[in-house]
Amino acid sequence: MACVRKWRDNWVVDWYDENKKRHIDKVEGGREDAEKRLAEVIKGGKKSPKNNQTFKEYAEWWLENCAKGEIKESTFEEYEAVLKNHLYPAFGSKPMGKINRKALREFATGKRNIGLSRSTIRNIIGVMRVIYNQAIDDEDLIFNPAGNIGKLNKKRNREAQQGNAKEIKKLNTLSKKEIALFLEETREKMPHYFPLFLCAFRTGLREGELIALKPMDIDFNGRFLEVCRTYYRGRISTPKDNEARKVDMSMQLTNTLDELVAQKKAEALKREMEKPPGERRKTEEVICEVMESWLFTTPEGTQLNPDNMRKRVFYRLLDLAGLRRIRFHDARHTFATLLIEQGESLAYVKDQLGHSSIQITVDTYGHLVPGGNKQAVDRLDDDVEASLETLETNLETNDQDRGVDDAQVTDNAWRARRDLNPRPSGSKPAALSN
């Protein structure tokens, strides 16, 4: 819906886009100029960017002038990969102003048909949305076909139409006994990696966060780790969402890491003492170097490589322990699952995992919560029963004091119990049969 009207002594075009967002475009000039602008809106709510750029041309300009240096390098690389692998093949040669929501809907359907998840499709279209928002801010466009991704990527719940409930996504986690079996196998066969895997299952840190930990990130008195960096594609960067966090440590993990750091210090000082007296550094310098080195390393003392650590160590230990194959990231899911099963709140789990929003925690682990609250609803039953018993006892006592016979006492007690049940306003309780 769109119209031309006067607003605050100016001619404007008042219209709503496909996302039902209202726009009031002020027009320089008179009614005739406003009518021209109205024609543009009615035509499709779009205008071609300057020089009629294709999507690929504009996206490459956006990467170089808007994204580079403003976002994390890892995010920049992900945007480049999404554009190259998904968006350029589908829209690269099309003019920016000619891409519409119908094309985006067909694109999303095609990606679902080849097996991509809806979250992956949402991330792909999200890159296009950001690019179009920039074009709108620069007044090159007035419409974003990638806006409101939820409608483009809406789930068609066929199961609901057939009367079946939505299936709960299952997490591939280990039980406490399985974790104990895995850690015992690690301690026996590859003891060097025991502190690493204990930390993974006791803190839920991401793989890159574990690799980037340093001894100086540990507060042994406060019993927490400070996650302030991560390892990604061969380099160190800031944690996800650029936010550091503190993660609590169990007593077992605290003692294990304390022994690990003490061992690193002792070995470093021993190596220093093996040098000629004139080349030895001060003890404080050696200790400082240890505290700033990597906490978890290969047996040779080099930085861990994620692929090698997973394939040559983690998977191998799972096989040796006779356990099913899980991803390394499932150790994080295992940590969260065990916390929830023992009654911890989703808010605490969110803080420990470093989720940017409680909604992520709820979506991933919310289905685990009800089973842990049976005692809470049982207490409701206990309270109700106690209240009923107290009420009946009081009624019987009062009736007996007034000389009411035993049959009438019982009848009055059951009337009171029945009257606790809600009934429609104005209705009368049915008479009890004798």
N, C-alpha and C positions, 0 to 999 in steps of 0.2 A: 504494500500500500504506500503510495507516495502522492504528494501534492505540493503546489506552490502557494505560499502565503506570506503575508507581512508579519514580521516578528521584530519588535523593538526598532521600528522604523527602517528595517532592512528586508529585502526580498530573500527568502530562504526556501530550500527544498526540504520538506519534512518527510522522511521515509524510514522504513524498517528493512533490515537485511534478512537473509535467510535464517539467521540465528535469533531472529526476533529482537535484535538490538536496534534501538532508535537512533537515527542520525538527523541532525538539523544542520544542513550545509548553508552557510551564508554565501550569498552570491554578490560579487561586485558588479553593480550595474542595475538595470531595471528588470521589469517583469519578463521581457523578452529573453534576457540572459538566464533568468531563472528557469524559463521554459526549456531552454537548450540543456541546462543541467538536468532537469527532470527527464528529458529524453534519454540522457546517458544512463540515468538510474533505471528507468524502465527497460532499457535495452538489456540490462543484465547486471547493473550495479557495478560495472567494471570500466576501467579505461586502460589502455595499453601503457606500459611504462615507457620512459623516454627511449627513443630510438627503436621502439618495438623489440626490446630484448627478449631472447628466448630464456626459458627457465634456467638452463645450464649457464648461460652468460651471466645472468643476474646472480645465480648461486655462487659462481666462482668469484664474482666481485664482492659478494657478501662475506665469503670466507676470508678473503684477503683484507678487507677494510672494516669489517664489523666483528667478526668472530675471533680472528687471530690476535692474541695478546689479551683478549678480554675474558676468555674462558680457559679452563684447564687444558693442558696439552692432550691429555687422554680424551677429554670430551671433544676437542677439535678433531682428533683422529677418528673418533667414532662418527662424527658428522660427515667427514670426508668419505668414510667407508659406506655410510648409508646412501649418500648421494651417488657415489660411483656404482654401487651394486644394485640399488633399487630405484632411486628417483630419476637419475639421468636416462637409463634405458626406457623408462615409461614416459617421461615428460621433458627430457632434456632439449629436444628440438622444437617444442611447442612454445609459442609466445606466452608470456606470463599472464596476459589478460584473457587468454583463450582457454585457460584451464578452469574447469568448473567442478562443482561438487559431484555431478554425475560421474565424471571421469575418476574422481577420487574414490567414489563408492565402488566402481568397477575394479579399480586398482586394489582396494582392500579385499574384495571378494576373491580376486585372482590370487592374492597372497595367501588367503586362508585355504584356498583349494590346493595349494602346493605344500601345505602343512605348517605354515608359520603360525605361531601363537598370536592371540589377540594383543597381548602386551608388546610383542615384537612389532606388530603392525602399528600399534599406537605410537611406539617410539619412532618408527620410520616417518609416519605422517606428521609427527611432532616437529621434525626437522623442517619440513615444508611449511608448517604453520609459523615457525619462528622467522623464516625467510620472508614470507608474505607480510608478517607484522612489520618487518623493517621497511618493506616497500610502501606499506600504508603510512608509517611514520614519516617517510620521506615524501609523501604525497604523490607517489608514482601510481598507487592503486588505491581503491576505496573498498575493496572486497577481498576477504580471505577465504578461499574455497576449502582450506584445511582447518578452518575453525570448527569448534565443537566436535572433536574427534569421536566422542562417545556415540553420536548418532551415526557417524560413518562406519564405526567398528562395533555396532551394537550386536550383542549375542542373540541369535535366534534360538530360543529355548524350546527345541522340539520335544525334549523330555517333559517339560511342563505341559505342553499341549496334549501329550499322551497320558497325562496323569501321573507321571513319575517324578519323584523329587530329584533335585539337583545333586549330583554325586559330589561328595566331599573329596577334595584333592588330598591324596595320601602323600605324606612325607616319608622318605626313605631314611629312617633314623635307626640308631642302635639303642639297645636297652642298656641298663646299668651293668648287667652281667656281661653283655657283649663288649662293652667298653673296657671292663676290667680284664677280660680275656685278651683283647687287642693290646692293651697297655702292658700286660704281663709278657706277651709274646715280644713286644718291642723291647722291654727291659732285658729279656733273655737273648734275643737274636741281634738287635741293633740298639744297644743301650745309649749310643750317642744321640739318637733321635727321641728318646723318651721324654725329655723336658718339652720338646716342640709339640708332640702329639698330646701330652697331658695339658698343655696350655690351650691347644685347639679345642679339646673337649670340655675344659673347665671355664673358658671365657667366651667361646663363640666368635673369636676374632676371624676376620676374613683372611684368606691366604696371603694377600699382599701385605696386610697389616702385621701378620706374624713375621714375615720375612724382614720387614722394616723395623722391627723392635730393637731397641738398644738397652743395655743395662741401666742407663741413666733414666729410662722411662719407668722404672720400677720404684714404688714407694713401699718398702718392706714394713715400715711402722704402720702406715695407713692401710696396708694390704690392698693396693690397687695398681693397675697398669694405666699409664697415660698413652692413649693412641693418638699420635700427632703426625704420622706420616704413613705412606703406603708404597708398595712396590708395584709398578705397572709397566709392562712391556720393556723391561730392562732399565728402568730409571725410577728414582724416588720422587714422589709428588705428595701433595697434601691428601688427607683422608677424603673419603666420599663426602660430598656436600661441603667440603672445605671446613669441617668442624672437628676439633679434637674432642675426645671424651675420656672419662675415667671408667675403667672396668674393674669390678671387684675380683679379688683372688681368694680362692679357698685356702685353708691352712696347708693342705697337702701341696698345692701349687706354690704357695709362698715359700715353704721349706725347700722344695725342689729347685726353684729358681735361685734361692739364696745360696744353695750348694753349688749350682752351676756358675754363678758369678764369682763366688769365692775360688772355685777351681780355675776359672779364667785368670783371675788376679795372680794366683799362686804360680801358674804356668808362665805367665808373662814376666813375673819377677825372676823366676828361675832362668828363663832365657836371657834376661838382662844381666844376671850375675855370671853367665857363661862368657860374656864379652870381656875384653881386656879392661882393666880398671879405668883407664883413661877415656874409654868410650861409653861407660855406663851412664845412664840418665838417672835423675832423681826418682825416688820411689813415687812421689806425687805425680810426676809426669807419666810414669808407666801405668799407674792406676787410672789416671784421667783418660789415657788412650784406650784402656779396656772398657771404661764406662761409655765411651763414645763409639765403640765398635759394634758390630752386629751381635745380637744376643744368641740367635740360632744360626749355625753355619754348617757346612759340610765337615766331615771328619778332618779334612785338610785345612780347615779354617777359612775357606772361601765363602762368598755369599751364596745362599741357596738359589737354585734354579727351579722355578715352579714345576715345569714339565718333568725334570729329572726326579724331583722330590716325590711327585705323585706316582709316576710310572715305576721307578726303581726302588722306592721305599714304601710309600703308603699302600699301594695296591699289592705289593709283594707281601707285606705284613698281614694284610687282610686274608690273603690266600694261606699263609702259614698258620694263621689262627683259625682257619676253617670257617671264616665269615663270608657273607655275601659281599659282592662288589658294590660299594657306594662311592659317590663323588667325595672329594675332599670337602667341598662346601656343605655336605650333609652333616659334617661334624658340628657346624654352626647350627643347623636345624636340630640336631640332637641336643645340644646345649639348651636351646630355647624350649624344646619339648619337655625336657626333664624339669626345668624350672617351673613350667606351668603345671605339670602333673603333681608337683609337690606343693602347689597352692600359691605360687608367686603371682603377682598382678601383671597384667599386660603392660602397664606403665613401666614397671621395673624392667621387664624383658626388653621393651623398646629402648630404654636408656642404655642397657648393657650391650645391645646389638648395634646401637648407633643408627637406628632408623630415623629418617627425616620426619616421619609422621606416624602417629599412633595408628592411622588407618592401614599402613603397610603391615604393622604387627597384627592387627585384627584380621586382615584379609588372609594372612599367612597362617596364623596360629589360633585364631579365634575359635575354631571348631573344637579345639582341645579343652577349652575352659569348662563347658557344662559338666563333664564327667567329674571334675574336681569339686563341684559345688553341691553334691548330693547331701552332704552333712548339713549344709545350710538350710536346704528345704526340709530335711528331716527335723531340724530344730523348730521349724514352723509347726509341724505336726505335734511335737512335744508340747509347745506352748498352748496350742488349741486344746489338746487333750487335758492338760493341766487346768486350763480355764474351765472346761466343761465339768471336770470332776469337782472343782471347787464350788462351782455354781450349784451342782446337784447336791453336794453335801450341805451347803447353806440352806437350800430349799427344804431338804429332808429334816434338818434340825428345826427350822421354823415351823414346819407342819406338825412335827411331833410335839413341839412346845404348845401348839394350839389344839392338840388333841385330835388331829386328823388321823383316820385309820390307815394301816399300812398300804392297802390297795390304792387309796387316793394319793398317798405320798409318792408311790412309784409313777402314777399317772401324771402328777404335776411335774416330776423330774423330766419325764420324756417330752412333755409339752415344752418345757424350757429349752431342751436340747434342739427340738424341731424349730423353735422360734428363732434360733441363732442363724438359720439358713435364710438368705435373702429371698424375698418374693416380690412380685409386682406391687406397686403402690395401689392401695385401695382394696387389695384382695384380702380375704379372710382365711385363717387357717382351717383346714378340714377338721371335723370333729373326730376325736379318737373313738374307736369302737370298743365296746365293753367286752 
